[in-house]
Protein backbone atom coordinates (compact mmCIF):
# COMPACT_ATOMS: atom_id res chain seq x y z
CA UNK A 1 0.00 0.00 0.00
CA UNK A 2 1.40 3.36 -1.04
CA UNK A 3 1.92 5.97 1.67
CA UNK A 4 0.83 9.62 1.41
CA UNK A 5 2.41 11.54 -1.46
CA UNK A 6 5.30 13.70 -0.29
CA UNK A 7 4.86 17.43 -0.88
CA UNK A 8 7.79 19.22 -2.55
CA UNK A 9 9.86 21.35 -0.20
CA UNK A 10 9.08 25.06 -0.60
CA UNK A 11 11.99 27.46 -0.30
CA UNK A 12 10.86 30.95 0.59
CA UNK A 13 12.63 33.68 -1.36
CA UNK A 14 13.61 36.96 0.33
CA UNK A 15 10.76 39.45 0.23
CA UNK A 16 12.37 42.47 -1.38
CA UNK A 17 9.01 44.23 -1.58
CA UNK A 18 8.37 44.18 2.15
CA UNK A 19 7.88 47.76 3.23
CA UNK A 20 7.78 49.56 6.53
CA UNK A 21 5.18 52.32 6.70
CA UNK A 22 6.43 55.45 8.32
CA UNK A 23 4.30 58.30 9.60
CA UNK A 24 5.80 61.75 9.37
CA UNK A 25 4.42 65.18 10.18
CA UNK A 26 5.49 68.30 8.31
CA UNK A 27 5.55 71.88 9.55
CA UNK A 28 1.80 72.31 9.08
CA UNK A 29 1.11 69.26 11.28
CA UNK A 30 -0.23 67.35 8.30
CA UNK A 31 0.43 63.62 8.41
CA UNK A 32 2.50 62.34 5.50
CA UNK A 33 2.69 58.69 4.54
CA UNK A 34 6.07 57.52 3.29
CA UNK A 35 7.80 54.14 2.98
CA UNK A 36 11.19 52.62 3.56
CA UNK A 37 12.61 49.45 2.05
CA UNK A 38 14.27 46.97 4.38
CA UNK A 39 17.01 46.40 1.80
CA UNK A 40 18.67 49.61 0.60
CA UNK A 41 20.37 49.48 -2.81
CA UNK A 42 21.13 53.22 -2.93
CA UNK A 43 24.83 52.97 -2.17
CA UNK A 44 25.66 49.98 -4.38
CA UNK A 45 27.23 50.45 -7.83
CA UNK A 46 24.55 50.58 -10.50
CA UNK A 47 25.32 47.14 -12.01
CA UNK A 48 25.18 45.58 -8.54
CA UNK A 49 21.89 47.34 -7.82
CA UNK A 50 20.23 45.79 -10.84
CA UNK A 51 21.67 42.31 -10.32
CA UNK A 52 20.66 42.31 -6.65
CA UNK A 53 16.98 42.79 -7.44
CA UNK A 54 14.54 39.98 -8.20
CA UNK A 55 12.61 40.05 -11.47
CA UNK A 56 9.49 41.29 -9.72
CA UNK A 57 11.42 44.13 -8.08
CA UNK A 58 13.12 45.13 -11.35
CA UNK A 59 9.74 45.85 -12.86
CA UNK A 60 8.89 48.23 -10.03
CA UNK A 61 12.17 50.15 -9.93
CA UNK A 62 13.17 52.89 -12.35
CA UNK A 63 16.22 55.06 -12.75
CA UNK A 64 16.25 58.43 -11.02
CA UNK A 65 14.93 61.24 -13.20
CA UNK A 66 17.53 64.03 -13.25
CA UNK A 67 15.77 66.31 -15.74
CA UNK A 68 16.50 69.86 -14.59
CA UNK A 69 14.86 73.23 -15.07
CA UNK A 70 17.12 76.19 -14.32
CA UNK A 71 15.50 79.14 -12.53
CA UNK A 72 18.71 81.11 -11.95
CA UNK A 73 17.61 83.98 -14.23
CA UNK A 74 14.48 84.59 -12.14
CA UNK A 75 14.80 87.69 -9.95
CA UNK A 76 14.04 86.38 -6.48
CA UNK A 77 12.28 89.49 -5.21
CA UNK A 78 9.82 89.22 -8.12
CA UNK A 79 8.73 85.70 -7.16
CA UNK A 80 6.45 87.06 -4.42
CA UNK A 81 4.67 89.48 -6.77
CA UNK A 82 4.46 87.30 -9.89
CA UNK A 83 1.75 84.90 -11.00
CA UNK A 84 4.25 82.74 -12.87
CA UNK A 85 8.00 82.39 -13.41
CA UNK A 86 9.99 81.02 -16.33
CA UNK A 87 12.67 78.36 -16.15
CA UNK A 88 15.02 77.04 -18.83
CA UNK A 89 15.62 73.43 -19.75
CA UNK A 90 19.15 72.39 -18.82
CA UNK A 91 19.75 70.40 -22.01
CA UNK A 92 18.73 73.37 -24.14
CA UNK A 93 21.07 75.73 -22.26
CA UNK A 94 24.04 73.41 -22.78
CA UNK A 95 23.22 72.54 -26.40
CA UNK A 96 23.32 76.20 -27.47
CA UNK A 97 26.22 77.21 -25.25
CA UNK A 98 24.13 79.38 -22.96
CA UNK A 99 22.48 81.51 -25.63
CA UNK A 100 18.89 82.63 -25.16
CA UNK A 101 16.86 80.35 -27.38
CA UNK A 102 13.39 79.65 -28.68
CA UNK A 103 10.35 80.12 -26.38
CA UNK A 104 9.44 76.42 -26.51
CA UNK A 105 12.57 75.67 -24.47
CA UNK A 106 11.18 77.62 -21.51
CA UNK A 107 9.03 76.06 -18.80
CA UNK A 108 6.32 78.07 -17.05
CA UNK A 109 5.84 77.56 -13.32
CA UNK A 110 2.71 78.98 -11.71
CA UNK A 111 3.50 80.74 -8.44
CA UNK A 112 1.46 79.70 -5.41
CA UNK A 113 1.02 82.90 -3.37
CA UNK A 114 -0.53 81.10 -0.40
CA UNK A 115 2.81 79.37 0.31
CA UNK A 116 4.90 82.53 0.61
CA UNK A 117 4.63 82.87 4.40
CA UNK A 118 4.99 79.18 5.23
CA UNK A 119 7.97 77.90 7.17
CA UNK A 120 8.81 74.50 5.72
CA UNK A 121 11.61 71.97 5.86
CA UNK A 122 13.31 73.47 2.74
CA UNK A 123 13.09 77.06 4.05
CA UNK A 124 14.62 76.01 7.38
CA UNK A 125 17.34 74.03 5.58
CA UNK A 126 18.25 77.04 3.44
CA UNK A 127 18.36 79.27 6.51
CA UNK A 128 20.70 76.79 8.18
CA UNK A 129 23.01 76.75 5.15
CA UNK A 130 23.01 80.55 4.80
CA UNK A 131 23.77 81.04 8.51
CA UNK A 132 25.99 78.01 8.78
CA UNK A 133 28.14 78.02 11.93
CA UNK A 134 30.53 75.38 10.59
CA UNK A 135 31.00 74.55 6.87
CA UNK A 136 32.91 71.44 7.93
CA UNK A 137 29.56 69.94 8.91
CA UNK A 138 27.22 71.05 6.11
CA UNK A 139 27.80 73.52 3.30
CA UNK A 140 26.75 74.78 -0.11
CA UNK A 141 28.85 73.54 -3.01
CA UNK A 142 30.76 76.22 -4.97
CA UNK A 143 28.16 76.47 -7.74
CA UNK A 144 25.34 77.14 -5.23
CA UNK A 145 22.96 74.57 -6.71
CA UNK A 146 23.53 71.75 -4.22
CA UNK A 147 24.67 71.18 -0.66
CA UNK A 148 26.61 68.41 1.02
CA UNK A 149 26.88 66.95 4.51
CA UNK A 150 30.52 66.53 5.50
CA UNK A 151 30.04 65.14 9.00
CA UNK A 152 26.80 63.24 9.58
CA UNK A 153 27.45 62.61 13.26
CA UNK A 154 28.12 66.24 14.13
CA UNK A 155 25.19 67.34 12.00
CA UNK A 156 22.79 65.12 13.92
CA UNK A 157 24.25 66.08 17.31
CA UNK A 158 24.60 69.82 16.75
CA UNK A 159 22.28 71.04 13.99
CA UNK A 160 19.52 68.60 13.07
CA UNK A 161 17.13 69.72 15.84
CA UNK A 162 16.67 72.96 13.91
CA UNK A 163 15.18 70.98 11.01
CA UNK A 164 13.29 67.99 12.39
CA UNK A 165 12.08 66.56 15.67
CA UNK A 166 13.67 63.15 15.23
CA UNK A 167 17.38 62.61 15.93
CA UNK A 168 17.54 59.85 13.31
CA UNK A 169 19.64 60.50 10.20
CA UNK A 170 17.26 58.25 8.26
CA UNK A 171 14.41 60.60 9.16
CA UNK A 172 16.40 63.53 7.76
CA UNK A 173 17.00 61.60 4.53
CA UNK A 174 13.30 60.77 4.27
CA UNK A 175 12.42 64.45 4.58
CA UNK A 176 14.82 65.23 1.73
CA UNK A 177 13.10 62.56 -0.40
CA UNK A 178 9.61 63.76 0.50
CA UNK A 179 10.48 67.32 -0.56
CA UNK A 180 11.93 66.17 -3.87
CA UNK A 181 15.66 66.58 -3.24
CA UNK A 182 17.80 64.34 -5.44
CA UNK A 183 21.12 62.80 -4.48
CA UNK A 184 24.19 63.09 -6.67
CA UNK A 185 26.23 59.90 -7.00
CA UNK A 186 28.85 61.01 -9.54
CA UNK A 187 32.48 61.45 -8.55
CA UNK A 188 32.73 65.23 -8.26
CA UNK A 189 29.73 65.99 -6.01
CA UNK A 190 29.08 62.49 -4.69
CA UNK A 191 26.69 62.52 -1.76
CA UNK A 192 25.37 66.04 -2.37
CA UNK A 193 21.67 66.88 -2.65
CA UNK A 194 19.94 69.30 -5.00
CA UNK A 195 16.53 70.61 -6.08
CA UNK A 196 15.93 72.88 -9.06
CA UNK A 197 14.22 75.46 -6.80
CA UNK A 198 16.78 75.21 -4.00
CA UNK A 199 19.41 77.74 -5.09
CA UNK A 200 21.79 79.71 -2.92
CA UNK A 201 20.59 83.27 -2.43
CA UNK A 202 17.01 82.53 -3.57
CA UNK A 203 14.91 82.53 -0.34
CA UNK A 204 11.65 83.25 -2.19
CA UNK A 205 12.13 80.66 -4.91
CA UNK A 206 12.56 77.89 -2.32
CA UNK A 207 9.03 78.58 -1.05
CA UNK A 208 7.72 77.20 -4.34
CA UNK A 209 8.92 73.70 -3.43
CA UNK A 210 6.20 71.21 -2.60
CA UNK A 211 5.90 67.71 -1.20
CA UNK A 212 6.35 64.89 -3.71
CA UNK A 213 3.88 62.04 -3.92
CA UNK A 214 5.59 58.68 -4.35
CA UNK A 215 2.75 56.49 -5.54
CA UNK A 216 4.41 53.06 -5.44
CA UNK A 217 6.49 53.73 -2.34
CA UNK A 218 9.79 52.70 -3.99
CA UNK A 219 12.53 55.24 -4.55
CA UNK A 220 14.36 55.08 -7.92
CA UNK A 221 17.84 53.74 -8.53
CA UNK A 222 20.90 55.95 -8.92
CA UNK A 223 21.44 57.29 -12.43
CA UNK A 224 24.84 59.08 -12.46
CA UNK A 225 25.02 59.21 -16.26
CA UNK A 226 22.07 61.60 -16.34
CA UNK A 227 23.00 63.80 -13.38
CA UNK A 228 23.29 67.52 -14.18
CA UNK A 229 26.75 69.05 -14.53
CA UNK A 230 26.37 72.06 -12.27
CA UNK A 231 29.94 73.23 -12.88
CA UNK A 232 29.28 73.54 -16.60
CA UNK A 233 25.90 75.14 -15.94
CA UNK A 234 27.48 77.68 -13.59
CA UNK A 235 29.68 78.94 -16.42
CA UNK A 236 26.60 79.48 -18.61
CA UNK A 237 24.11 80.54 -15.94
CA UNK A 238 26.10 81.69 -12.88
CA UNK A 239 24.18 82.45 -9.71
CA UNK A 240 24.45 86.13 -8.87
CA UNK A 241 24.36 86.18 -5.09
CA UNK A 242 24.12 89.47 -3.24
C-alpha positions as MATLAB code, in Angstrom:
seq = 'XXXXXXXXXXXXXXXXXXXXXXXXXXXXXXXXXXXXXXXXXXXXXXXXXXXXXXXXXXXXXXXXXXXXXXXXXXXXXXXXXXXXXXXXXXXXXXXXXXXXXXXXXXXXXXXXXXXXXXXXXXXXXXXXXXXXXXXXXXXXXXXXXXXXXXXXXXXXXXXXXXXXXXXXXXXXXXXXXXXXXXXXXXXXXXXXXXXXXXXXXXXXXXXXXXXXXXXXXXXXXXXXXXXXXXXXXXXXXXXXXX';
ca = [
       0.000    0.000    0.000;
       1.403    3.360   -1.037;
       1.922    5.972    1.671;
       0.832    9.616    1.412;
       2.408   11.537   -1.456;
       5.295   13.702   -0.291;
       4.861   17.429   -0.878;
       7.788   19.222   -2.549;
       9.861   21.353   -0.195;
       9.080   25.055   -0.598;
      11.988   27.463   -0.298;
      10.862   30.947    0.590;
      12.632   33.677   -1.358;
      13.611   36.956    0.334;
      10.756   39.447    0.234;
      12.372   42.472   -1.376;
       9.009   44.234   -1.579;
       8.368   44.181    2.152;
       7.884   47.764    3.227;
       7.782   49.560    6.528;
       5.177   52.320    6.699;
       6.432   55.452    8.323;
       4.296   58.295    9.598;
       5.805   61.755    9.367;
       4.418   65.175   10.184;
       5.485   68.305    8.312;
       5.546   71.877    9.550;
       1.803   72.315    9.077;
       1.114   69.263   11.281;
      -0.229   67.348    8.296;
       0.426   63.624    8.407;
       2.497   62.336    5.498;
       2.689   58.688    4.536;
       6.066   57.519    3.287;
       7.797   54.143    2.979;
      11.194   52.625    3.563;
      12.607   49.447    2.050;
      14.266   46.971    4.384;
      17.010   46.399    1.802;
      18.665   49.615    0.601;
      20.368   49.481   -2.814;
      21.133   53.218   -2.930;
      24.830   52.969   -2.165;
      25.660   49.983   -4.383;
      27.235   50.452   -7.833;
      24.548   50.583  -10.497;
      25.323   47.141  -12.007;
      25.182   45.580   -8.537;
      21.889   47.343   -7.815;
      20.234   45.794  -10.835;
      21.675   42.308  -10.318;
      20.656   42.306   -6.652;
      16.982   42.788   -7.437;
      14.538   39.983   -8.198;
      12.609   40.049  -11.468;
       9.495   41.288   -9.720;
      11.421   44.130   -8.083;
      13.122   45.131  -11.347;
       9.737   45.847  -12.864;
       8.888   48.233  -10.027;
      12.174   50.154   -9.930;
      13.168   52.886  -12.354;
      16.219   55.061  -12.752;
      16.246   58.433  -11.024;
      14.933   61.241  -13.202;
      17.530   64.028  -13.251;
      15.774   66.313  -15.742;
      16.495   69.857  -14.590;
      14.858   73.231  -15.074;
      17.117   76.191  -14.317;
      15.498   79.140  -12.525;
      18.710   81.110  -11.953;
      17.611   83.981  -14.232;
      14.481   84.587  -12.143;
      14.802   87.690   -9.950;
      14.044   86.376   -6.482;
      12.279   89.486   -5.210;
       9.816   89.222   -8.118;
       8.730   85.702   -7.162;
       6.453   87.055   -4.420;
       4.673   89.477   -6.775;
       4.463   87.295   -9.886;
       1.748   84.901  -10.997;
       4.250   82.745  -12.873;
       8.002   82.393  -13.409;
       9.994   81.016  -16.334;
      12.671   78.359  -16.146;
      15.015   77.045  -18.826;
      15.620   73.429  -19.746;
      19.146   72.395  -18.824;
      19.745   70.401  -22.014;
      18.725   73.367  -24.137;
      21.073   75.726  -22.256;
      24.041   73.406  -22.775;
      23.216   72.544  -26.398;
      23.315   76.201  -27.466;
      26.218   77.206  -25.251;
      24.131   79.380  -22.963;
      22.482   81.506  -25.629;
      18.891   82.631  -25.158;
      16.863   80.354  -27.383;
      13.386   79.648  -28.684;
      10.353   80.119  -26.376;
       9.441   76.422  -26.514;
      12.570   75.670  -24.471;
      11.178   77.622  -21.512;
       9.034   76.064  -18.797;
       6.317   78.072  -17.051;
       5.839   77.560  -13.321;
       2.708   78.977  -11.710;
       3.498   80.735   -8.444;
       1.462   79.697   -5.410;
       1.019   82.901   -3.371;
      -0.528   81.096   -0.395;
       2.806   79.367    0.313;
       4.905   82.527    0.609;
       4.627   82.868    4.396;
       4.993   79.182    5.230;
       7.971   77.896    7.167;
       8.809   74.501    5.716;
      11.612   71.968    5.859;
      13.314   73.473    2.739;
      13.095   77.059    4.050;
      14.623   76.007    7.377;
      17.340   74.027    5.576;
      18.247   77.044    3.438;
      18.359   79.269    6.512;
      20.702   76.785    8.177;
      23.012   76.753    5.151;
      23.008   80.546    4.801;
      23.773   81.042    8.509;
      25.990   78.006    8.784;
      28.138   78.019   11.934;
      30.532   75.380   10.594;
      31.003   74.546    6.872;
      32.915   71.439    7.928;
      29.564   69.935    8.912;
      27.221   71.051    6.113;
      27.799   73.517    3.301;
      26.750   74.782   -0.106;
      28.845   73.535   -3.012;
      30.764   76.216   -4.966;
      28.157   76.474   -7.740;
      25.344   77.139   -5.232;
      22.960   74.574   -6.713;
      23.532   71.748   -4.223;
      24.668   71.180   -0.659;
      26.607   68.411    1.022;
      26.880   66.947    4.511;
      30.516   66.528    5.501;
      30.036   65.136    9.003;
      26.796   63.236    9.577;
      27.454   62.605   13.263;
      28.115   66.238   14.128;
      25.191   67.342   12.005;
      22.790   65.117   13.920;
      24.246   66.076   17.307;
      24.600   69.820   16.747;
      22.279   71.042   13.991;
      19.517   68.595   13.071;
      17.133   69.718   15.841;
      16.668   72.964   13.909;
      15.179   70.984   11.008;
      13.285   67.992   12.393;
      12.080   66.561   15.674;
      13.673   63.154   15.230;
      17.383   62.612   15.929;
      17.543   59.851   13.314;
      19.638   60.496   10.204;
      17.255   58.249    8.255;
      14.407   60.605    9.161;
      16.398   63.530    7.757;
      16.999   61.602    4.531;
      13.295   60.770    4.268;
      12.417   64.445    4.580;
      14.818   65.227    1.727;
      13.099   62.560   -0.398;
       9.611   63.764    0.505;
      10.479   67.324   -0.556;
      11.934   66.174   -3.871;
      15.658   66.581   -3.240;
      17.798   64.338   -5.442;
      21.124   62.797   -4.484;
      24.191   63.091   -6.672;
      26.229   59.901   -7.000;
      28.851   61.009   -9.536;
      32.484   61.445   -8.553;
      32.731   65.234   -8.258;
      29.733   65.986   -6.010;
      29.080   62.493   -4.694;
      26.691   62.517   -1.759;
      25.373   66.042   -2.366;
      21.666   66.884   -2.649;
      19.936   69.296   -5.005;
      16.534   70.608   -6.081;
      15.926   72.877   -9.056;
      14.219   75.462   -6.798;
      16.777   75.206   -4.004;
      19.406   77.739   -5.085;
      21.792   79.710   -2.916;
      20.594   83.273   -2.428;
      17.011   82.530   -3.570;
      14.910   82.528   -0.338;
      11.652   83.248   -2.186;
      12.131   80.658   -4.905;
      12.563   77.891   -2.320;
       9.034   78.578   -1.049;
       7.721   77.203   -4.344;
       8.921   73.703   -3.429;
       6.202   71.206   -2.597;
       5.896   67.708   -1.200;
       6.354   64.889   -3.714;
       3.881   62.035   -3.916;
       5.595   58.684   -4.348;
       2.750   56.488   -5.542;
       4.406   53.059   -5.440;
       6.493   53.729   -2.337;
       9.787   52.699   -3.995;
      12.525   55.243   -4.555;
      14.359   55.083   -7.924;
      17.838   53.738   -8.528;
      20.898   55.949   -8.919;
      21.440   57.293  -12.427;
      24.836   59.080  -12.461;
      25.018   59.206  -16.260;
      22.066   61.599  -16.338;
      23.001   63.795  -13.375;
      23.291   67.518  -14.179;
      26.750   69.050  -14.534;
      26.371   72.063  -12.275;
      29.938   73.233  -12.877;
      29.281   73.541  -16.597;
      25.901   75.136  -15.935;
      27.476   77.679  -13.587;
      29.682   78.943  -16.421;
      26.601   79.479  -18.613;
      24.105   80.538  -15.940;
      26.096   81.693  -12.884;
      24.185   82.450   -9.714;
      24.450   86.131   -8.874;
      24.362   86.176   -5.089;
      24.119   89.473   -3.236;
];
